[in-house]
Amino acid sequence: MKTFFSTAILGLLLSVQTFGQGILVDHRHAKLELIPVWALQQATEKLHIAYGHTLYGSQLMTGMTELENQDTILKGYKGDYYCWNYYENPGENGPCLDIFDRFRPGDLGYLGETKWADYTREFLENDPKSEDINVIVWAWGDGCSNNTVEGINTYLTTMNQLESEYPDIQFVYMTGHRDIWRDSILKRNNQLIRDYCIANDKILYDFADIESWDPDGKYFKYAHYNCNYYDEKLNKLGNWATEWENSHVEGVDWFYSLTANSQSLNGNLKAYSAWWLWCRLAGWDGDGVGTWENKDENDVHIYASGKNIVLRLSGRQTARVSVFNLTGQQLLSERVTETESKLGTNFPSGIYFIRVVFSDGRTVSRKIYLP
């Protein structure tokens, strides 16, 4: 009976992992140590990226450039696999990732502007340098927090149209950077982008989410792009990035980065998550860490924080949560009423299955990898 139960549980939980082609990259994927060398090499071999951005979007490229110059002392660093070539100078640094940085001027604009899409079409249709391009990324400047619902919907429909026109290119969606002075508008607009990407299996680099969490998994609800954080009355409490840097070792836990409008640690996390994105786009499955984890009506988020499993529910809901290992053994079962809960402590590395049963009988299952 126990064997049948284990097999049935595993079959059910594994079946929910077939999600289509959507890719999510957020704070959980800003982890250098989890990306294998072969995935870095595969990204270098397969990808030719065009990236359009202004100041805030430069954080990815600044972080990547300075990551390239680190040595093996940095935790998770795997040697000379993080280099990139400016696309107009292929091979300048040897066999490195090709990125046509700032391939056209500007960013995603304001209030439904679509000049960026016109630039994209012109580039792909008329510029011989676009011949090998297979990934296009546009970042926001200040336009996401200075935008309307209609403007965000225009962005989403325009991106979808470009995907239809150029089916051989992977288009990456983005959320906008944190902005404490327009916090509610920004969060609304970012959630519209997330919801659309989840519902339609798009590729999303969640810029705002990456700069909302420190590497230990602490979330900052009221934060700014410079990593200052506040209480709900907008009283400044501190700076999460510099606080984390001051309690950790430079050159081992983090590296100096001249990150535009922000702190070194933010640039670090943007670089790590950017490499995670490139590797996913080149075919790496993320070892089960990079799939959509909230694609259902219950809005269930499950992620790893060190050796702990954290459950986050949308709103105040009541549920019973069970955790199983690969053999089907139930490791814990507990009632959850908080929006965010830590499920047990210090699990060994491995794959776990989580089942969430809501009070109305709805059931959601998830798989998670703990490094």
C-alpha positions in Angstrom: 0.0 0.0 0.0 2.8 2.4 0.8 4.5 1.7 -2.5 1.3 2.4 -4.4 0.7 5.6 -2.5 4.3 6.9 -3.2 4.0 6.1 -6.9 0.7 7.7 -7.2 1.8 10.9 -5.4 5.0 11.2 -7.5 3.0 10.6 -10.7 0.6 13.3 -9.8 3.2 15.8 -8.7 5.5 15.2 -11.7 2.6 15.7 -14.1 2.0 19.3 -13.1 5.5 20.3 -14.2 4.6 20.3 -18.0 4.2 24.0 -18.6 4.9 24.9 -22.2 7.6 27.3 -23.1 7.3 30.0 -20.5 10.5 31.1 -18.6 10.6 33.1 -15.4 13.8 34.6 -14.1 13.5 36.4 -10.8 15.4 36.7 -7.4 15.4 33.0 -6.9 17.6 32.6 -10.0 20.3 35.2 -9.0 22.5 32.3 -7.9 25.8 31.9 -9.7 26.7 28.6 -8.1 23.7 26.7 -9.5 24.5 27.3 -13.2 26.6 24.5 -14.7 29.6 25.2 -16.9 28.1 23.3 -19.9 25.0 25.7 -19.7 27.3 28.7 -19.8 29.1 27.2 -22.8 25.9 26.4 -24.6 24.6 29.9 -24.2 27.9 31.3 -25.6 27.6 28.9 -28.6 23.9 29.4 -29.4 22.8 33.0 -28.5 23.1 36.3 -30.4 21.4 38.9 -28.3 20.2 42.4 -29.1 19.6 44.5 -26.0 18.0 47.9 -25.9 18.1 50.0 -22.7 19.0 53.2 -21.0 20.4 53.8 -17.6 18.6 51.3 -15.4 18.8 48.5 -18.0 22.6 49.0 -18.0 22.7 47.3 -14.6 22.8 43.9 -16.3 25.7 44.8 -18.6 27.7 46.6 -15.9 27.3 43.6 -13.6 28.2 41.1 -16.4 31.2 43.1 -17.4 32.6 43.3 -13.9 31.7 39.6 -13.2 33.9 38.7 -16.1 36.8 40.2 -14.3 36.5 38.3 -11.1 38.6 35.3 -10.1 37.8 31.9 -8.5 37.6 33.3 -5.0 34.1 34.5 -5.7 31.6 31.9 -4.5 30.2 29.9 -7.4 32.6 31.4 -9.9 33.6 28.8 -12.5 36.4 30.5 -14.4 36.5 32.3 -17.8 33.0 31.4 -18.9 31.3 34.7 -18.1 32.8 36.9 -20.9 30.8 38.6 -23.6 31.6 40.3 -26.9 30.1 43.5 -28.1 28.3 42.3 -31.2 30.1 44.7 -33.5 33.4 43.2 -32.5 32.8 39.4 -32.7 35.5 37.3 -31.2 37.2 40.3 -29.6 37.5 38.4 -26.3 37.6 34.9 -27.8 34.6 32.5 -27.7 32.3 34.7 -25.6 28.6 35.5 -25.5 27.5 37.8 -28.4 25.5 40.8 -27.2 24.7 43.8 -29.4 24.4 46.2 -26.4 22.2 49.3 -27.1 21.5 48.0 -30.6 19.0 50.9 -31.0 18.5 54.0 -28.8 16.0 54.4 -26.0 14.0 52.0 -23.8 10.4 50.9 -23.5 9.2 54.5 -23.2 6.2 56.0 -21.6 2.4 55.7 -21.8 2.1 53.3 -24.7 4.9 54.6 -26.9 6.1 52.0 -29.4 9.1 53.6 -30.9 11.1 50.7 -29.5 9.1 48.3 -31.6 9.6 50.4 -34.8 13.4 50.3 -34.0 13.2 46.6 -33.6 11.5 46.0 -37.0 13.9 48.4 -38.7 16.8 46.6 -37.2 15.6 43.2 -38.1 14.5 44.1 -41.6 17.4 46.4 -42.7 20.5 46.0 -40.6 22.9 43.3 -41.8 24.2 43.0 -38.2 20.8 41.5 -37.3 21.4 38.4 -39.5 22.2 36.0 -36.6 20.2 37.7 -33.9 17.9 35.2 -32.1 17.2 37.0 -28.8 15.8 40.6 -28.4 15.5 42.3 -25.0 14.1 45.7 -24.2 14.3 47.2 -20.7 12.3 49.9 -19.0 13.6 53.3 -17.9 11.2 55.2 -15.7 8.3 54.4 -18.0 6.8 51.5 -16.1 6.1 53.5 -12.9 4.9 56.4 -15.1 2.4 54.5 -17.0 -1.3 53.6 -17.2 -3.1 50.3 -17.6 -3.7 51.1 -21.2 0.0 51.9 -21.7 1.1 48.5 -20.2 -1.5 46.7 -22.3 -0.1 48.4 -25.4 3.4 47.2 -24.4 2.1 43.6 -24.0 0.1 43.5 -27.3 3.1 45.1 -29.2 5.5 42.5 -27.8 3.1 39.7 -28.8 2.8 41.2 -32.3 6.6 41.2 -32.7 6.7 37.5 -31.6 4.1 36.7 -34.3 6.1 38.6 -37.0 9.5 37.1 -36.0 8.8 33.5 -34.7 12.5 32.5 -34.8 13.4 35.1 -32.3 13.0 34.8 -28.5 11.6 38.1 -27.1 12.2 38.8 -23.4 9.6 40.7 -21.4 10.6 42.8 -18.4 9.1 44.5 -15.3 10.2 48.0 -14.3 12.7 48.9 -11.6 11.5 49.6 -8.0 10.2 53.2 -7.4 9.1 53.9 -3.8 7.5 57.3 -4.8 5.2 55.6 -7.3 5.1 52.3 -5.5 1.4 51.4 -5.9 1.3 52.3 -9.6 4.6 50.4 -10.3 3.4 47.3 -8.4 0.1 47.3 -10.4 1.8 47.7 -13.7 4.5 45.0 -12.9 1.8 42.6 -11.8 -0.1 43.2 -15.1 3.1 42.2 -16.9 3.6 39.1 -14.7 0.0 37.9 -15.1 0.1 38.3 -18.8 3.4 36.4 -19.1 2.2 33.6 -16.8 -1.1 33.2 -18.7 0.6 33.1 -22.1 3.9 31.3 -21.4 6.1 34.2 -22.2 9.8 34.8 -21.2 10.0 37.2 -18.3 13.0 38.8 -16.7 11.5 40.1 -13.4 13.7 43.2 -12.9 11.7 44.5 -10.0 11.6 41.2 -8.1 15.4 40.8 -8.4 15.9 44.1 -6.6 13.3 43.3 -3.9 15.1 40.5 -2.1 18.5 40.1 -0.5 20.5 36.9 -1.2 19.3 35.4 2.1 15.7 35.5 0.9 14.5 38.6 2.9 11.8 40.5 1.1 11.5 44.3 1.1 7.9 45.3 0.5 8.6 49.1 0.3 11.9 49.5 -1.6 13.5 51.9 -4.0 15.8 51.3 -7.0 18.8 52.3 -4.9 18.0 49.5 -2.5 16.8 51.9 0.3 13.8 50.4 2.1 11.0 52.0 4.0 8.0 51.3 6.3 4.5 51.6 5.1 4.5 55.3 6.0 7.6 55.8 3.8 10.0 56.3 6.7 13.4 55.2 5.6 14.7 52.2 7.5 18.0 51.4 5.8 19.6 50.1 2.6 19.3 46.3 2.2 22.2 46.0 -0.2 24.8 47.9 1.7 23.7 46.2 5.0 24.2 42.8 3.3 27.5 43.8 1.8 28.8 45.1 5.2 28.0 41.8 6.9 29.7 39.7 4.1 33.1 39.5 2.5 33.8 41.5 -0.6 35.5 39.3 -3.3 34.0 36.2 -1.8 30.3 36.8 -1.2 29.9 39.8 -3.5 32.0 42.0 -5.9 32.3 45.7 -6.5 30.1 46.9 -9.3 29.6 50.5 -10.5 25.8 49.9 -10.8 23.9 52.8 -12.2 21.6 54.4 -9.6 22.1 51.6 -7.2 24.5 49.4 -5.2 27.1 46.8 -6.1 25.0 43.9 -4.8 22.1 44.9 -7.0 24.5 44.8 -10.0 25.8 41.4 -8.8 22.3 39.9 -8.7 21.4 41.4 -12.1 24.5 39.7 -13.6 23.8 36.3 -12.0 20.2 36.3 -13.1 21.1 37.6 -16.6 23.4 34.5 -17.0 20.6 32.3 -15.7 18.3 33.9 -18.4 20.8 33.3 -21.2 21.3 29.7 -20.2 17.6 29.1 -20.1 17.1 30.6 -23.5 19.9 28.4 -24.9 18.1 25.2 -23.6 19.1 24.6 -20.0 16.1 23.5 -18.0 17.3 25.3 -14.8 17.4 21.9 -13.0 13.7 22.5 -12.1 14.4 25.9 -10.5 13.4 28.1 -13.3 9.9 27.1 -14.2 6.7 29.0 -13.5 5.8 28.4 -9.9 2.5 30.4 -9.8 0.7 29.4 -12.9 -2.7 28.7 -11.4 -5.7 30.6 -10.1 -4.5 30.2 -6.5 -1.4 32.2 -7.1 0.9 29.9 -5.1 4.6 30.7 -4.9 7.1 28.2 -3.6 10.8 28.9 -3.6 14.0 27.9 -1.9 15.7 30.1 0.7 18.9 28.4 1.6 18.0 25.0 2.9 14.4 26.0 3.6 11.2 25.8 1.6 9.1 29.0 1.6 5.4 29.1 0.6 3.8 32.4 -0.3 0.1 32.7 -1.0 -1.8 35.6 -2.6 -4.0 37.2 0.1 -5.0 35.7 3.4 -5.9 32.0 2.6 -6.0 28.9 4.7 -4.4 25.7 3.4 -2.8 22.4 4.5 0.6 22.0 3.1 2.5 18.6 2.8 6.1 18.1 1.8 7.3 14.7 0.2 10.7 13.5 -0.8 11.5 11.5 -3.9 10.4 8.2 -2.4 7.0 9.6 -1.6 7.7 9.8 2.2 5.7 12.6 3.8 8.2 14.9 5.7 5.7 17.3 7.1 2.1 18.3 7.0 0.9 21.6 8.6 -1.9 24.1 8.4 -0.9 27.5 6.9 -2.7 30.7 7.5 0.0 33.3 6.9 0.7 34.9 3.6 4.3 33.7 3.8 5.4 30.6 5.7 8.7 28.7 6.1 8.1 25.0 5.7 10.4 23.1 8.0 14.1 23.9 8.3 17.5 22.7 6.9 16.3 20.1 4.4 19.1 18.2 2.7 19.9 19.0 -0.9 17.5 17.3 -3.4 14.2 17.4 -5.0 11.0 17.8 -3.0 7.3 17.8 -3.8 4.8 20.1 -2.2 1.0 19.7 -2.1 -1.2 22.6 -1.1 -4.8 21.8 -0.3 -7.1 24.8 0.3 -10.0 24.9 2.6 -12.4 24.8 -0.4 -10.8 21.5 -1.7 -8.7 23.0 -4.4 -5.3 21.3 -4.7 -2.0 22.6 -6.1 1.2 20.6 -6.5 4.7 21.8 -7.0 8.3 20.4 -7.4 11.3 22.3 -6.0 15.0 21.7 -6.0 17.1 22.6 -2.9 20.8 23.2 -3.7 
